[in-house]
């Protein structure tokens, strides 16, 4: 029985080496950087939903609370979801403030160290924001809603309104 020469491991290695010799050699760091970019690009692919609004020649102007309320009233599907997402952000902000003040207060009370208090203020804000987001997620049942779609629809609505379409 004759063996197919194209499927042997030796020939596949030789063909790979021939392809590599035709392209310019990449440095060790360049290969790993490309790998990291691909890895994190897959993890943050949801950001591609916003690129058409962020990477514009002329940025969209800021919107006001009344603009958001107008969208909420005009869109019966995405409006309530956007309103709930905004409530969740307010709960998260309150959690961040409470976390920052409480941890900084405890650090100042027991250490009287300015740099320790500043570090605990920042860490408490991050932990408080995260805890507040989790509370809001369960309390408002955000896991049942597609908040990203509502935000993208708002951005599309705002873009159309600004551009007069």
DSSP file (Angstrom, degrees, kcal/mol; ACC not computed):
  #  RESIDUE AA STRUCTURE BP1 BP2  ACC     N-H-->O    O-->H-N    N-H-->O    O-->H-N    TCO  KAPPA ALPHA  PHI   PSI    X-CA   Y-CA   Z-CA
    1    1 A X              0   0    0      0, 0.0     2,-0.3     0, 0.0     0, 0.0   0.000 360.0 360.0 360.0 123.6    0.0    0.0    0.0
    2    2 A X        -     0   0    0      1,-0.1     2,-0.4     3,-0.0     0, 0.0  -0.565 360.0-130.4 -82.4 139.0    1.6    3.3   -1.1
    3    3 A X        -     0   0    0     -2,-0.3     2,-0.4     1,-0.0     5,-0.1  -0.721  21.1-117.1 -91.1 136.1    1.7    6.2    1.4
    4    4 A X    >   -     0   0    0     -2,-0.4     3,-0.7     1,-0.2     4,-0.3  -0.587  19.8-153.5 -71.6 122.3    0.4    9.5    0.2
    5    5 A X  G >  S+     0   0    0     -2,-0.4     3,-0.5     1,-0.2     6,-0.3   0.727  88.0  62.3 -73.8 -21.0    3.5   11.9    0.4
    6    6 A X  G 3  S+     0   0    0      1,-0.2    -1,-0.2     5,-0.1    -2,-0.0   0.733 102.5  50.1 -77.9 -20.2    1.4   15.0    0.9
    7    7 A X  G <  S+     0   0    0     -3,-0.7    -1,-0.2     4,-0.1    -2,-0.2   0.485  83.4 110.9 -96.3  -1.8   -0.1   13.8    4.2
    8    8 A X  S <> S-     0   0    0     -3,-0.5     4,-1.8    -4,-0.3     3,-0.2  -0.441  73.6-126.8 -73.6 147.0    3.1   12.8    5.9
    9    9 A X  H  > S+     0   0    0      1,-0.2     4,-2.0     2,-0.2     5,-0.2   0.839 107.5  58.6 -60.9 -33.2    4.2   15.0    8.8
   10   10 A X  H  > S+     0   0    0      1,-0.2     4,-2.2     2,-0.2    -1,-0.2   0.921 107.1  45.9 -64.8 -42.7    7.7   15.6    7.3
   11   11 A X  H  > S+     0   0    0     -6,-0.3     4,-2.4    -3,-0.2    -1,-0.2   0.863 111.0  52.3 -69.6 -35.4    6.2   17.2    4.1
   12   12 A X  H  X S+     0   0    0     -4,-1.8     4,-1.9     2,-0.2    -1,-0.2   0.869 110.6  48.5 -68.7 -34.0    3.7   19.4    6.1
   13   13 A X  H  X S+     0   0    0     -4,-2.0     4,-2.6     2,-0.2    -2,-0.2   0.915 111.3  49.9 -68.9 -42.0    6.6   20.7    8.2
   14   14 A X  H  X S+     0   0    0     -4,-2.2     4,-2.2     1,-0.2    -2,-0.2   0.902 111.0  48.8 -63.2 -40.3    8.7   21.3    5.1
   15   15 A X  H  X S+     0   0    0     -4,-2.4     4,-2.0     2,-0.2    -1,-0.2   0.878 111.5  49.9 -68.3 -35.2    5.8   23.2    3.4
   16   16 A X  H  X S+     0   0    0     -4,-1.9     4,-2.4     2,-0.2    -2,-0.2   0.906 111.2  49.1 -66.0 -41.1    5.3   25.3    6.6
   17   17 A X  H  X S+     0   0    0     -4,-2.6     4,-1.9     1,-0.2    -2,-0.2   0.879 109.8  52.0 -66.4 -35.9    9.0   26.1    6.7
   18   18 A X  H  X S+     0   0    0     -4,-2.2     4,-1.0     2,-0.2    -1,-0.2   0.894 110.8  47.5 -67.0 -39.1    8.9   27.1    3.0
   19   19 A X  H  X S+     0   0    0     -4,-2.0     4,-1.2     1,-0.2     3,-0.4   0.900 111.7  50.9 -66.4 -40.1    5.9   29.4    3.7
   20   20 A X  H  < S+     0   0    0     -4,-2.4    -2,-0.2     1,-0.2    -1,-0.2   0.849 106.1  54.7 -66.4 -33.3    7.7   30.9    6.7
   21   21 A X  H  < S+     0   0    0     -4,-1.9    -1,-0.2     1,-0.2    -2,-0.2   0.778 105.0  54.1 -73.1 -23.6   10.9   31.6    4.7
   22   22 A X  H  < S+     0   0    0     -4,-1.0     2,-0.2    -3,-0.4    -1,-0.2   0.803 103.1  64.1 -79.7 -28.2    8.9   33.6    2.1
   23   23 A X  S  < S-     0   0    0     -4,-1.2     2,-0.1    -3,-0.1     3,-0.1  -0.657 100.7 -96.2 -93.3 152.8    7.4   35.9    4.7
   24   24 A X        -     0   0    0     -2,-0.2     2,-0.1     1,-0.1    -1,-0.1  -0.406  48.6-102.5 -66.2 141.7    9.5   38.3    6.8
   25   25 A X        -     0   0    0     -4,-0.1     2,-0.3    -2,-0.1    -1,-0.1  -0.387  33.0-138.6 -67.9 138.4   10.3   36.8   10.2
   26   26 A X        -     0   0    0     -2,-0.1    -1,-0.1     1,-0.1     2,-0.0  -0.739  19.3-114.7 -96.0 145.9    8.3   38.2   13.1
   27   27 A X     >  -     0   0    0     -2,-0.3     4,-2.2     1,-0.1     5,-0.2  -0.303  26.7-109.6 -73.0 162.8    9.9   39.0   16.4
   28   28 A X  H  > S+     0   0    0      1,-0.2     4,-1.8     2,-0.2     5,-0.2   0.915 119.5  46.4 -57.5 -45.9    9.0   37.0   19.5
   29   29 A X  H  > S+     0   0    0      1,-0.2     4,-2.7     2,-0.2    -1,-0.2   0.883 109.2  54.1 -68.1 -38.5    7.2   40.0   21.0
   30   30 A X  H  > S+     0   0    0      2,-0.2     4,-2.4     1,-0.2    -1,-0.2   0.919 108.4  49.5 -62.5 -44.2    5.3   40.8   17.8
   31   31 A X  H  X S+     0   0    0     -4,-2.2     4,-1.8     1,-0.2    -1,-0.2   0.921 114.7  44.2 -61.4 -44.0    3.9   37.3   17.5
   32   32 A X  H  X S+     0   0    0     -4,-1.8     4,-2.5     2,-0.2    -2,-0.2   0.873 111.2  53.9 -70.6 -36.0    2.8   37.4   21.2
   33   33 A X  H  X S+     0   0    0     -4,-2.7     4,-2.6     2,-0.2    -2,-0.2   0.919 108.6  49.4 -62.5 -42.9    1.4   40.9   20.8
   34   34 A X  H  X S+     0   0    0     -4,-2.4     4,-2.2     1,-0.2    -1,-0.2   0.891 110.7  51.1 -62.4 -39.2   -0.7   39.8   17.8
   35   35 A X  H  X S+     0   0    0     -4,-1.8     4,-2.5     2,-0.2    -2,-0.2   0.910 110.5  47.9 -64.4 -42.3   -1.9   36.8   19.9
   36   36 A X  H  X S+     0   0    0     -4,-2.5     4,-2.9     2,-0.2     5,-0.3   0.904 110.4  52.2 -65.2 -40.9   -2.9   39.0   22.8
   37   37 A X  H  X S+     0   0    0     -4,-2.6     4,-2.1     1,-0.2    -2,-0.2   0.921 112.2  45.7 -61.1 -43.1   -4.7   41.4   20.5
   38   38 A X  H  X S+     0   0    0     -4,-2.2     4,-1.8     2,-0.2    -2,-0.2   0.921 113.2  50.4 -65.4 -43.3   -6.7   38.6   18.9
   39   39 A X  H  X S+     0   0    0     -4,-2.5     4,-1.4     1,-0.2    -2,-0.2   0.949 116.9  38.5 -60.3 -51.7   -7.5   37.1   22.4
   40   40 A X  H  X S+     0   0    0     -4,-2.9     4,-2.1     1,-0.2    -1,-0.2   0.794 110.2  61.6 -74.3 -26.7   -8.8   40.3   23.9
   41   41 A X  H  < S+     0   0    0     -4,-2.1    -1,-0.2    -5,-0.3    -2,-0.2   0.877 105.2  48.1 -63.4 -37.2  -10.5   41.3   20.6
   42   42 A X  H >< S+     0   0    0     -4,-1.8     3,-1.0     1,-0.2    -2,-0.2   0.887 112.3  48.8 -68.2 -38.6  -12.6   38.2   20.9
   43   43 A X  H 3< S+     0   0    0     -4,-1.4     3,-0.3     1,-0.2    -2,-0.2   0.820 118.4  38.6 -72.1 -30.7  -13.4   39.0   24.6
   44   44 A X  T >< S+     0   0    0     -4,-2.1     3,-1.6     1,-0.2    -1,-0.2  -0.048  75.5 121.5-109.3  30.9  -14.4   42.6   23.9
   45   45 A X  G X   +     0   0    0     -3,-1.0     3,-1.7     1,-0.3     4,-0.2   0.725  61.6  74.4 -66.7 -19.9  -16.2   42.0   20.5
   46   46 A X  G >  S+     0   0    0     -3,-0.3     3,-1.4     1,-0.3     4,-0.3   0.735  81.5  70.9 -65.1 -19.7  -19.3   43.6   22.0
   47   47 A X  G X> S+     0   0    0     -3,-1.6     3,-1.4     1,-0.3     4,-0.6   0.699  78.7  76.9 -69.6 -17.4  -17.6   47.0   21.7
   48   48 A X  G <4 S+     0   0    0     -3,-1.7     4,-0.4     1,-0.3     3,-0.4   0.744  81.6  68.8 -64.3 -21.3  -18.0   46.7   17.9
   49   49 A X  G <4 S+     0   0    0     -3,-1.4    -1,-0.3    -4,-0.2     3,-0.2   0.806 105.6  40.1 -63.9 -28.1  -21.7   47.6   18.5
   50   50 A X  T X> S+     0   0    0     -3,-1.4     4,-1.9    -4,-0.3     3,-1.5   0.514  87.4  92.7-100.1  -7.2  -20.6   51.1   19.5
   51   51 A X  H 3X S+     0   0    0     -4,-0.6     4,-2.4    -3,-0.4    -1,-0.2   0.837  81.1  58.1 -62.5 -32.9  -17.8   51.8   17.0
   52   52 A X  H 34 S+     0   0    0     -4,-0.4    -1,-0.3     1,-0.2    -2,-0.1   0.725 113.8  39.9 -70.1 -17.9  -20.1   53.5   14.4
   53   53 A X  H <4 S+     0   0    0     -3,-1.5     7,-0.5    -4,-0.1     3,-0.3   0.722 122.2  39.9 -96.6 -27.2  -21.1   56.0   17.1
   54   54 A X  H  < S+     0   0    0     -4,-1.9     2,-1.5     1,-0.2    -2,-0.2   0.904 110.3  53.7 -89.2 -47.1  -17.6   56.5   18.7
   55   55 A X  S  < S+     0   0    0     -4,-2.4     2,-0.3    -5,-0.2    -1,-0.2  -0.511  79.8 135.4 -93.2  68.4  -15.3   56.5   15.7
   56   56 A X        -     0   0    0     -2,-1.5     3,-0.2    -3,-0.3    -3,-0.1  -0.785  62.5-128.1-111.1 156.3  -17.0   59.2   13.7
   57   57 A X  S    S+     0   0    0     -2,-0.3     2,-0.6     1,-0.3    -1,-0.1   0.932 108.1  29.7 -65.6 -45.6  -15.4   62.2   11.9
   58   58 A X  S    S-     0   0    0     -3,-0.1    -1,-0.3     3,-0.0     3,-0.1  -0.961  95.7-131.0-116.0 114.6  -17.8   64.5   13.7
   59   59 A X        -     0   0    0     -2,-0.6     2,-0.1    -3,-0.2    -5,-0.1  -0.227  26.0-101.4 -66.6 153.1  -18.8   63.3   17.1
   60   60 A X        -     0   0    0     -7,-0.5    -1,-0.1     1,-0.1     3,-0.1  -0.465  41.8-112.0 -68.2 141.7  -22.4   63.2   18.2
   61   61 A X        -     0   0    0     -2,-0.1    -1,-0.1     1,-0.1   101,-0.1  -0.306  40.2 -88.3 -70.6 162.2  -23.4   66.1   20.5
   62   62 A X        -     0   0    0      1,-0.1     2,-0.3    -2,-0.0    -1,-0.1  -0.346  41.6-138.9 -67.3 150.3  -24.2   65.4   24.1
   63   63 A X        -     0   0    0     -3,-0.1     2,-0.2    -2,-0.0    -1,-0.1  -0.742  10.6-133.4-109.2 161.3  -27.8   64.6   24.9
   64   64 A X     >  -     0   0    0     -2,-0.3     4,-1.7     1,-0.1     3,-0.2  -0.545  29.7-101.1-106.8 173.6  -29.9   65.8   27.9
   65   65 A X  H  > S+     0   0    0      1,-0.2     4,-2.4     2,-0.2     5,-0.2   0.862 122.8  56.5 -61.5 -36.4  -32.2   64.0   30.3
   66   66 A X  H  > S+     0   0    0      1,-0.2     4,-2.1     2,-0.2    -1,-0.2   0.848 103.6  53.7 -66.9 -32.9  -35.2   65.3   28.3
   67   67 A X  H  > S+     0   0    0     -3,-0.2     4,-2.1     2,-0.2    -1,-0.2   0.909 109.8  47.6 -64.9 -41.7  -33.8   63.6   25.1
   68   68 A X  H  X S+     0   0    0     -4,-1.7     4,-2.6     1,-0.2    -2,-0.2   0.917 111.4  50.0 -65.4 -42.6  -33.6   60.3   27.0
   69   69 A X  H  X S+     0   0    0     -4,-2.4     4,-2.1     1,-0.2    -1,-0.2   0.866 108.4  53.7 -64.1 -35.5  -37.1   60.7   28.3
   70   70 A X  H  X S+     0   0    0     -4,-2.1     4,-1.8     2,-0.2    -1,-0.2   0.912 110.3  46.8 -64.4 -41.8  -38.3   61.5   24.8
   71   71 A X  H  X S+     0   0    0     -4,-2.1     4,-2.1     2,-0.2    -2,-0.2   0.923 110.2  52.6 -64.4 -43.6  -36.7   58.3   23.5
   72   72 A X  H  < S+     0   0    0     -4,-2.6    -2,-0.2     1,-0.2    -1,-0.2   0.893 112.9  44.9 -59.5 -40.0  -38.2   56.3   26.4
   73   73 A X  H  < S+     0   0    0     -4,-2.1    -1,-0.2     1,-0.2    -2,-0.2   0.822 115.4  47.5 -72.6 -30.6  -41.7   57.6   25.6
   74   74 A X  H  < S+     0   0    0     -4,-1.8     2,-0.7     1,-0.2    -2,-0.2   0.734 106.3  57.2 -86.5 -21.7  -41.3   57.0   21.9
   75   75 A X     X  -     0   0    0     -4,-2.1     4,-1.7     1,-0.1     5,-0.4  -0.887  57.8-175.3-115.4 103.8  -39.9   53.5   21.9
   76   76 A X  T  4 S+     0   0    0     -2,-0.7     4,-0.3     1,-0.2    -1,-0.1   0.725  84.1  43.3 -71.5 -19.7  -42.2   51.0   23.7
   77   77 A X  T  4 S+     0   0    0      2,-0.1     4,-0.5     3,-0.1    -1,-0.2   0.924 128.1  21.4 -88.9 -52.6  -39.8   48.1   23.3
   78   78 A X  T  > S+     0   0    0      2,-0.1     4,-2.4     1,-0.1     5,-0.2   0.672 108.4  76.7 -93.7 -18.3  -36.4   49.6   24.1
   79   79 A X  H  X S+     0   0    0     -4,-1.7     4,-2.3     1,-0.2     5,-0.2   0.947  96.7  43.9 -60.0 -53.1  -37.5   52.6   26.1
   80   80 A X  H  > S+     0   0    0     -5,-0.4     4,-2.2    -4,-0.3    -1,-0.2   0.858 113.5  53.2 -62.2 -33.1  -38.4   50.8   29.4
   81   81 A X  H  > S+     0   0    0     -4,-0.5     4,-2.3     2,-0.2    -1,-0.2   0.914 109.5  47.7 -66.8 -42.0  -35.1   48.7   29.1
   82   82 A X  H  X S+     0   0    0     -4,-2.4     4,-2.2     2,-0.2    -2,-0.2   0.901 110.7  52.1 -64.7 -40.0  -33.1   51.9   28.7
   83   83 A X  H  X S+     0   0    0     -4,-2.3     4,-1.9     1,-0.2    -2,-0.2   0.910 110.5  47.8 -62.1 -42.3  -34.9   53.4   31.7
   84   84 A X  H  X S+     0   0    0     -4,-2.2     4,-2.2     2,-0.2    -1,-0.2   0.893 110.2  52.0 -65.9 -40.2  -34.1   50.4   33.8
   85   85 A X  H  X S+     0   0    0     -4,-2.3     4,-1.8     1,-0.2    -1,-0.2   0.879 109.0  50.5 -64.4 -37.3  -30.5   50.4   32.8
   86   86 A X  H  X S+     0   0    0     -4,-2.2     4,-1.7     2,-0.2    -1,-0.2   0.877 108.9  51.5 -68.9 -36.5  -30.2   54.0   33.8
   87   87 A X  H  X S+     0   0    0     -4,-1.9     4,-2.1     1,-0.2    -2,-0.2   0.900 108.3  52.6 -63.7 -39.7  -31.7   53.2   37.2
   88   88 A X  H  X S+     0   0    0     -4,-2.2     4,-2.3     1,-0.2    -2,-0.2   0.881 106.3  53.0 -63.6 -38.1  -29.1   50.5   37.6
   89   89 A X  H  X S+     0   0    0     -4,-1.8     4,-2.2     2,-0.2    -1,-0.2   0.877 107.9  51.0 -65.4 -36.3  -26.3   52.9   36.8
   90   90 A X  H  X S+     0   0    0     -4,-1.7     4,-2.2     2,-0.2    -2,-0.2   0.905 109.9  49.4 -66.6 -40.7  -27.6   55.2   39.5
   91   91 A X  H  X S+     0   0    0     -4,-2.1     4,-2.3     1,-0.2    -2,-0.2   0.904 111.1  50.5 -63.3 -40.6  -27.7   52.4   42.1
   92   92 A X  H  X S+     0   0    0     -4,-2.3     4,-2.4     2,-0.2    40,-0.3   0.897 108.9  51.1 -63.6 -41.3  -24.2   51.5   41.1
   93   93 A X  H  X S+     0   0    0     -4,-2.2     4,-2.3     2,-0.2    -1,-0.2   0.904 109.8  49.5 -64.2 -41.1  -23.0   55.1   41.5
   94   94 A X  H  X S+     0   0    0     -4,-2.2     4,-2.7     1,-0.2     5,-0.2   0.909 110.6  51.3 -63.5 -41.2  -24.6   55.2   45.0
   95   95 A X  H  X S+     0   0    0     -4,-2.3     4,-2.6     1,-0.2    34,-0.3   0.894 109.3  50.7 -61.5 -39.9  -22.8   51.9   45.8
   96   96 A X  H  X S+     0   0    0     -4,-2.4     4,-2.4    32,-0.4    32,-0.2   0.898 111.2  47.3 -64.6 -41.1  -19.5   53.4   44.7
   97   97 A X  H  X S+     0   0    0     -4,-2.3     4,-2.7     2,-0.2     5,-0.3   0.936 113.9  46.9 -66.0 -46.1  -19.9   56.5   46.8
   98   98 A X  H  X S+     0   0    0     -4,-2.7     4,-2.4     1,-0.2     5,-0.3   0.924 114.2  48.1 -62.0 -44.1  -20.9   54.4   49.9
   99   99 A X  H  X S+     0   0    0     -4,-2.6     4,-2.0    -5,-0.2    26,-0.3   0.906 113.7  46.9 -62.8 -42.1  -18.0   52.0   49.3
  100  100 A X  H  X S+     0   0    0     -4,-2.4     4,-2.2    24,-0.4     5,-0.2   0.947 116.0  42.7 -66.1 -48.9  -15.5   54.8   48.8
  101  101 A X  H  X S+     0   0    0     -4,-2.7     4,-2.4     1,-0.2    -2,-0.2   0.911 115.7  48.2 -67.2 -42.4  -16.5   56.9   51.8
  102  102 A X  H  X S+     0   0    0     -4,-2.4     4,-2.1    -5,-0.3    -1,-0.2   0.931 115.2  42.5 -68.2 -44.4  -16.9   54.0   54.2
  103  103 A X  H  X S+     0   0    0     -4,-2.0     4,-2.3    -5,-0.3    -1,-0.2   0.890 115.9  49.1 -70.4 -36.5  -13.6   52.3   53.4
  104  104 A X  H  X S+     0   0    0     -4,-2.2     4,-2.6    -5,-0.3     5,-0.2   0.895 110.6  52.1 -67.2 -38.1  -11.7   55.6   53.4
  105  105 A X  H  X S+     0   0    0     -4,-2.4     4,-2.5    -5,-0.2    -2,-0.2   0.915 111.1  46.0 -62.7 -43.6  -13.3   56.6   56.7
  106  106 A X  H  X S+     0   0    0     -4,-2.1     4,-2.1     2,-0.2     5,-0.2   0.919 113.3  49.8 -66.0 -42.6  -12.2   53.3   58.3
  107  107 A X  H  X>S+     0   0    0     -4,-2.3     4,-2.0     1,-0.2     5,-0.7   0.911 113.8  45.2 -62.9 -41.6   -8.7   53.6   56.9
  108  108 A X  H  X5S+     0   0    0     -4,-2.6     4,-1.0     3,-0.2    -1,-0.2   0.895 111.4  53.4 -69.0 -39.0   -8.4   57.2   58.2
  109  109 A X  H  <5S+     0   0    0     -4,-2.5    -2,-0.2    -5,-0.2    -1,-0.2   0.903 120.7  29.8 -62.2 -42.5   -9.8   56.3   61.6
  110  110 A X  H  <5S+     0   0    0     -4,-2.1    -1,-0.2    -5,-0.2    -2,-0.2   0.677 134.0  23.7 -96.4 -18.7   -7.4   53.5   62.2
  111  111 A X  H  <5S-     0   0    0     -4,-2.0    -3,-0.2    -5,-0.2    -2,-0.1   0.714  70.9-150.7-119.3 -27.5   -4.3   54.5   60.3
  112  112 A X     << +     0   0    0     -4,-1.0     2,-0.6    -5,-0.7    -4,-0.2   0.831  50.2 142.9  53.2  33.0   -4.2   58.3   59.9
  113  113 A X     >  -     0   0    0     -6,-0.4     4,-2.3     1,-0.2    -1,-0.2  -0.916  43.7-158.1-107.1 120.0   -2.3   57.6   56.7
  114  114 A X  H  > S+     0   0    0     -2,-0.6     4,-2.3     1,-0.2    -1,-0.2   0.920  93.3  45.4 -65.1 -45.0   -3.1   59.9   53.8
  115  115 A X  H  > S+     0   0    0      2,-0.2     4,-2.3     1,-0.2    -1,-0.2   0.875 113.5  50.4 -69.5 -34.8   -1.9   57.5   51.1
  116  116 A X  H  > S+     0   0    0      2,-0.2     4,-2.4     1,-0.2    -1,-0.2   0.886 110.8  49.7 -66.4 -38.6   -3.6   54.5   52.7
  117  117 A X  H  X S+     0   0    0     -4,-2.3     4,-2.1     2,-0.2    -2,-0.2   0.900 110.7  49.8 -66.4 -40.1   -6.8   56.5   52.9
  118  118 A X  H  X S+     0   0    0     -4,-2.3     4,-2.1     2,-0.2    -2,-0.2   0.916 112.1  47.6 -65.2 -42.4   -6.5   57.5   49.2
  119  119 A X  H  X S+     0   0    0     -4,-2.3     4,-2.7     1,-0.2     5,-0.2   0.908 113.1  47.9 -64.7 -41.2   -5.9   53.9   48.2
  120  120 A X  H  X S+     0   0    0     -4,-2.4     4,-2.6     2,-0.2   -16,-0.2   0.831 107.9  56.7 -70.4 -29.5   -8.8   52.7   50.2
  121  121 A X  H  X S+     0   0    0     -4,-2.1     4,-1.9     2,-0.2    -2,-0.2   0.947 112.0  41.7 -62.1 -48.3  -11.0   55.4   48.8
  122  122 A X  H  X S+     0   0    0     -4,-2.1     4,-2.0     2,-0.2    -2,-0.2   0.927 117.5  45.8 -65.6 -45.9  -10.3   54.2   45.2
  123  123 A X  H  X S+     0   0    0     -4,-2.7     4,-2.8     1,-0.2     5,-0.2   0.906 112.4  51.4 -65.5 -40.4  -10.6   50.5   46.1
  124  124 A X  H  X S+     0   0    0     -4,-2.6     4,-2.8    -5,-0.2   -24,-0.4   0.869 108.2  52.5 -63.8 -36.2  -13.8   51.1   48.0
  125  125 A X  H  X S+     0   0    0     -4,-1.9     4,-2.5   -26,-0.3    -1,-0.2   0.924 112.1  44.8 -64.5 -43.7  -15.3   53.0   45.1
  126  126 A X  H  X S+     0   0    0     -4,-2.0     4,-2.4     2,-0.2    -2,-0.2   0.939 117.2  44.3 -65.7 -46.9  -14.5   50.1   42.7
  127  127 A X  H  X S+     0   0    0     -4,-2.8     4,-2.7     1,-0.2     5,-0.2   0.911 115.1  48.7 -65.8 -41.5  -15.8   47.5   45.1
  128  128 A X  H  X S+     0   0    0     -4,-2.8     4,-2.9    -5,-0.2   -32,-0.4   0.904 110.9  50.0 -64.6 -41.6  -18.9   49.5   46.0
  129  129 A X  H  X S+     0   0    0     -4,-2.5     4,-2.4   -34,-0.3    -2,-0.2   0.928 112.8  47.5 -61.2 -45.0  -19.7   50.1   42.3
  130  130 A X  H  X S+     0   0    0     -4,-2.4     4,-2.1     2,-0.2    -2,-0.2   0.928 113.9  46.2 -63.1 -45.4  -19.3   46.4   41.6
  131  131 A X  H  X S+     0   0    0     -4,-2.7     4,-2.4     1,-0.2    -2,-0.2   0.913 112.6  50.8 -64.3 -41.9  -21.5   45.4   44.5
  132  132 A X  H  X S+     0   0    0     -4,-2.9     4,-2.5   -40,-0.3    -1,-0.2   0.874 108.6  52.2 -62.4 -37.6  -24.1   48.1   43.6
  133  133 A X  H  X S+     0   0    0     -4,-2.4     4,-2.4     2,-0.2    -1,-0.2   0.891 110.0  48.4 -65.8 -39.4  -24.1   46.8   40.0
  134  134 A X  H  X S+     0   0    0     -4,-2.1     4,-2.0     2,-0.2     5,-0.2   0.909 111.6  49.4 -67.3 -41.3  -24.8   43.3   41.3
  135  135 A X  H  X S+     0   0    0     -4,-2.4     4,-3.1     1,-0.2     5,-0.3   0.941 114.0  45.8 -60.9 -47.2  -27.6   44.4   43.6
  136  136 A X  H  X S+     0   0    0     -4,-2.5     4,-2.6     1,-0.2     6,-0.4   0.880 108.4  57.4 -63.6 -38.5  -29.1   46.4   40.7
  137  137 A X  H  <>S+     0   0    0     -4,-2.4     5,-1.6     1,-0.2     6,-0.7   0.911 116.9  33.2 -60.0 -43.0  -28.7   43.5   38.4
  138  138 A X  H  <5S+     0   0    0     -4,-2.0    -2,-0.2     3,-0.2    -1,-0.2   0.887 119.8  49.6 -81.5 -39.8  -30.7   41.2   40.6
  139  139 A X  H  <5S+     0   0    0     -4,-3.1    -3,-0.2    -5,-0.2    -2,-0.2   0.927 122.6  32.2 -66.4 -44.9  -33.2   43.7   42.0
  140  140 A X  T  <5S-     0   0    0     -4,-2.6    -1,-0.2    -5,-0.3    -2,-0.2   0.433 106.0-127.2 -92.0   0.0  -34.1   45.1   38.6
  141  141 A X  T > 5 +     0   0    0     -4,-0.3     3,-1.5    -5,-0.2     4,-0.3   0.911  45.0 165.6  54.1  50.3  -33.7   41.8   36.9
  142  142 A X  G > < +     0   0    0     -5,-1.6     3,-1.7    -6,-0.4     5,-0.3   0.748  63.8  75.0 -65.9 -23.5  -31.3   43.1   34.2
  143  143 A X  G 3  S+     0   0    0     -6,-0.7    -1,-0.3     1,-0.3    -2,-0.1   0.677  93.8  53.6 -64.9 -14.9  -30.3   39.6   33.3
  144  144 A X  G <  S+     0   0    0     -3,-1.5     2,-0.3     2,-0.0    -1,-0.3   0.569 102.4  71.9 -90.8 -10.9  -33.7   39.3   31.6
  145  145 A X  S <  S-     0   0    0     -3,-1.7     2,-1.0    -4,-0.3     3,-0.2  -0.732  76.1-132.2-109.4 153.0  -33.2   42.4   29.5
  146  146 A X     >  +     0   0    0     -2,-0.3     4,-1.5     1,-0.2     5,-0.1  -0.747  33.8 169.3 -99.5  83.3  -31.0   43.2   26.5
  147  147 A X  H  > S+     0   0    0     -2,-1.0     4,-2.2    -5,-0.3    -1,-0.2   0.825  71.6  58.3 -69.0 -31.5  -29.6   46.5   27.8
  148  148 A X  H  > S+     0   0    0      1,-0.2     4,-2.6     2,-0.2    -1,-0.2   0.919 105.0  50.2 -65.0 -41.9  -27.0   46.7   25.0
  149  149 A X  H  > S+     0   0    0      1,-0.2     4,-2.4     2,-0.2    -1,-0.2   0.894 110.5  50.7 -63.0 -38.4  -29.6   46.6   22.3
  150  150 A X  H  X S+     0   0    0     -4,-1.5     4,-2.1     2,-0.2    -1,-0.2   0.901 111.1  48.0 -65.8 -40.1  -31.5   49.4   24.1
  151  151 A X  H  X S+     0   0    0     -4,-2.2     4,-2.3     2,-0.2    -2,-0.2   0.902 112.4  48.7 -67.2 -40.2  -28.4   51.6   24.3
  152  152 A X  H  X S+     0   0    0     -4,-2.6     4,-2.5     2,-0.2    -2,-0.2   0.904 110.7  51.0 -66.1 -40.7  -27.6   51.0   20.6
  153  153 A X  H  X S+     0   0    0     -4,-2.4     4,-2.6     2,-0.2    -2,-0.2   0.888 109.8  50.6 -63.4 -38.5  -31.2   51.8   19.6
  154  154 A X  H  X S+     0   0    0     -4,-2.1     4,-2.9     2,-0.2    -2,-0.2   0.928 110.0  49.5 -63.4 -43.5  -31.0   55.0   21.6
  155  155 A X  H  X S+     0   0    0     -4,-2.3     4,-2.5     2,-0.2    -2,-0.2   0.902 112.1  48.1 -63.4 -40.1  -27.7   55.9   19.9
  156  156 A X  H  X S+     0   0    0     -4,-2.5     4,-2.5     2,-0.2    -1,-0.2   0.922 112.8  48.7 -63.7 -43.5  -29.3   55.3   16.5
  157  157 A X  H  X S+     0   0    0     -4,-2.6     4,-2.2     2,-0.2    -2,-0.2   0.913 112.7  47.7 -62.1 -43.3  -32.3   57.3   17.5
  158  158 A X  H  X S+     0   0    0     -4,-2.9     4,-2.7     2,-0.2     5,-0.2   0.899 111.1  51.0 -66.1 -41.1  -30.1   60.2   18.7
  159  159 A X  H  X S+     0   0    0     -4,-2.5     4,-2.5    -5,-0.2    -2,-0.2   0.932 112.2  46.6 -61.9 -46.0  -28.0   60.1   15.6
  160  160 A X  H  <>S+     0   0    0     -4,-2.5     5,-2.6     1,-0.2     4,-0.5   0.880 113.5  49.1 -63.7 -38.1  -31.1   60.2   13.3
  161  161 A X  H ><5S+     0   0    0     -4,-2.2     3,-0.6     3,-0.2    -2,-0.2   0.918 113.2  46.0 -68.3 -43.1  -32.5   63.1   15.4
  162  162 A X  H 3<5S+     0   0    0     -4,-2.7    -2,-0.2     1,-0.2    -1,-0.2   0.903 114.5  47.2 -65.8 -42.1  -29.3   65.1   15.3
  163  163 A X  T 3<5S-     0   0    0     -4,-2.5    -1,-0.2    -5,-0.2    -2,-0.2   0.497 113.6-119.1 -82.4  -1.7  -28.8   64.6   11.6
  164  164 A X  T < 5       0   0    0     -3,-0.6    -3,-0.2    -4,-0.5    -4,-0.1   0.786 360.0 360.0  76.0  29.1  -32.4   65.5   10.9
  165  165 A X      <       0   0    0     -5,-2.6    -4,-0.2    -6,-0.2    -5,-0.1   0.447 360.0 360.0 -91.7 360.0  -33.5   62.2    9.4
